[in-house]
Amino acid sequence: MRDETVARNYAETLFELASRNESIQEYGDALGMVAGLLEDDSRFRTFVETPRIDDETKKDVIRKVFHDKAPKQVINFVLITIDKRRQTLLREISAEYLLLLDDHLGREHVEVTVARPLDDTTENVVSERLSKMLGKQAIPHIRVKPEILGGLIVRTGDMIYDGSVRRRLEDLRRRLLTARIPSGQVGEAAG
């Protein structure tokens, strides 16, 4: 089974458990904390992921580090990933869990590319319009790329809307190059 599929399966299992305990956000936050520590601390990541350290030692450390910071069920979940030799997928599992959480809460992450940084008011307007267009709460992730000249590019899932000035200019250029000028008007167009 591919790692992506395995991570998705583990995330779905934890999400189901979280739903039963009415703690979907809390479990997501706790798993995100574990994944964040793995991402940010290379020594901790090496400790958890290396096969050179026995599983019981890893599990003891996990229990000590997270005993008062995460729900018991999330700690047990992390311990199971160690038992099943899936601890290297904890960051991917956390990302998949967040996708499930966003879907459950009616949220969608949207990549928005603009030519210049947006002020808070404009960013709120973009968020509101995207939410209305998508029919769910849009969470825009703004990237600034001056080379698009103006306008914006929106990317969500498989959909891309390119409303950049650069694309509009390229379209205009392409239309002008392919436009046929009647033969009698060639001199007029050149003059």
C-alpha positions, -999 to 999 in steps of 0.1 A, spaced: 0 0 0 13 35 -8 22 58 20 -4 83 10 -31 57 13 -18 43 46 -17 79 60 -52 85 49 -65 53 65 -48 61 98 -62 97 97 -97 84 90 -94 60 119 -83 87 143 -110 111 129 -137 84 136 -125 80 172 -124 118 176 -160 121 163 -172 95 187 -155 115 215 -168 148 202 -132 160 201 -123 164 164 -106 197 168 -87 187 200 -74 155 184 -64 174 153 -45 199 174 -28 172 195 -17 152 164 -6 185 148 15 192 179 33 158 175 38 163 138 51 199 143 76 186 168 87 159 144 90 186 117 109 212 137 132 190 159 154 168 138 168 151 169 133 141 181 124 130 145 155 108 143 148 93 177 112 84 168 119 72 133 152 53 137 150 15 139 181 15 161 161 24 192 137 -2 205 100 6 204 95 4 241 120 32 247 103 53 220 69 47 235 81 56 271 95 89 258 63 97 239 42 90 270 65 113 291 66 141 266 29 142 258 12 128 289 -3 162 300 -3 179 265 -25 155 245 -56 134 250 -48 99 260 -64 85 228 -41 105 206 -10 93 226 -23 58 223 -27 64 185 9 75 183 20 45 202 1 22 178 19 39 149 52 29 165 40 -7 171 30 -9 134 62 8 122 42 37 107 57 65 129 75 79 99 41 88 85 29 108 115 34 141 96 14 128 66 -13 114 89 -16 148 105 -19 165 71 -46 140 61 -64 145 94 -65 183 88 -80 177 53 -108 156 69 -113 182 96 -116 210 70 -140 190 49 -161 182 80 -162 219 91 -169 231 55 -136 248 50 -114 249 19 -79 261 16 -73 283 -14 -40 294 -29 -43 330 -40 -14 346 -59 -13 384 -62 12 409 -75 15 430 -43 7 423 -7 -29 428 3 -41 449 32 -64 433 58 -95 448 43 -88 435 8 -78 401 21 -111 399 39 -130 408 7 -111 381 -12 -119 356 15 -156 365 15 -160 364 -23 -141 331 -25 -163 317 3 -195 327 -16 -181 313 -49 -171 279 -33 -201 276 -10 -179 269 20 -155 289 42 -125 298 21 -91 300 39 -69 319 15 -31 314 15 -18 346 -1 14 344 -22 30 375 -37 45 372 -72 51 406 -88 56 389 -122 18 385 -126 16 423 -128 -19 426 -113 -51 408 -107 -50 374 -90 -47 337 -96 -68 313 -75 -60 277 -71 -82 252 -52 -82 215 -57 -83 209 -95 -96 244 -103 -74 273 -114 -88 307 -122 -61 330 -137 -73 366 -136 -38 380 -138 -29 410 -159 -1 390 -174 -24 362 -186 -48 388 -201 -19 405 -219 -8 371 -233 -43 364 -244 -45 398 -262 -11 392 -278 -22 358 -290 -55 371 -305 -36 400 -322 -11 376 -337 -38 352 -350 -62 380 -362 -65 381 -400 -63 416 -415 -81 417 -449 -56 422 -477 -69 456 -487 -64 469 -452 -27 458 -448 -14 492 -458 -40 510 -436 -30 488 -406 7 495 -412 2 533 -417 
